[in-house]
Amino acid sequence: ALSAVHRAEPYMLDVEGQTYRVAYEPAESSSGLFGGNSNWRGPIWFPVNYLLIEALQKFHHYVGDSFRVECPTGSGKMLNLAEVAAELSRRLSSIFLRDERGRRPVFGREEKLQRDPHFRDYVPFHEYFHGDDGSGVGASHQTGWTGLVAKLLQQSGE
């Protein structure tokens, strides 16, 4: 995926006098470039993140607690790979859980879904998620790979 740093500093490439530009896009594409699909330019995809979390857990099993990395980058906080995996799991799971205001990021700005008792507890499993605010994007019935959140919640004890 493309880093959010490219929101302010798009990647630019000049080829034979033509400038091509790719910027971070946290949800749907703002142009028809690359087929109009922004999947790799910023949105959150569960299968990719899940595979990363599993890999971190397996590498932690091999390298142990002494191998530490900075997480989040620039924080100065050093974590072992299991702790990094747990942090990524927490972030992904938080898309579906109520925050301190009782709102679920997956519902975005849809007030009916956030407040109505007939909707607020029926959590959709979107195809992918907005890279900045976690709101659901794409198909809202993608219960396959996005259902991986259940395993993350189980592992965390939520």
Phi, psi and omega in degrees: 000160180273134182292149177297343177300335181280002172292312180272335182231078180301149175284130182233141181222126177262126178227114178050048176081356179255129179262126176252137187231134175231125181239160174296133175225114188285349182216238180290151180292144178265001179214171178273002179301148178058035180078011180078003184264126180253018187312320186263004184257013175156327183298161179268122177247123182299315185299320180294315180295321179297316178298321178296315179299314178299318179297317178298319178297317180292318178295324176298319178302325181278311187270342177079190185285340186286337178277117185232150178226158179284128180208124353289160180306133179087357183274337186080357181272122182259127181233151171282171187293329176294321178292323176296315178301318179295321178294316178296320177299317179300315181298316180294317180296326183296342176300327186260341184270153178290139177273189182297341178263004180081014182256144176259123179306325182304329181279349179056228183265012180283094185299323179300317180290326181290323191248325187294125181298342178279349183234327193299338180256005177257095189273123177278154178249084183296163180295318176205179190224149179301129185291343181258320186242356176080001180295148182291139180225154180078196182302134182267003181244028184277061188288356179291270188291329180289339175297350176301341178301330179300319179293321178296318178295320178298315180297326183276345181084012179292000000 
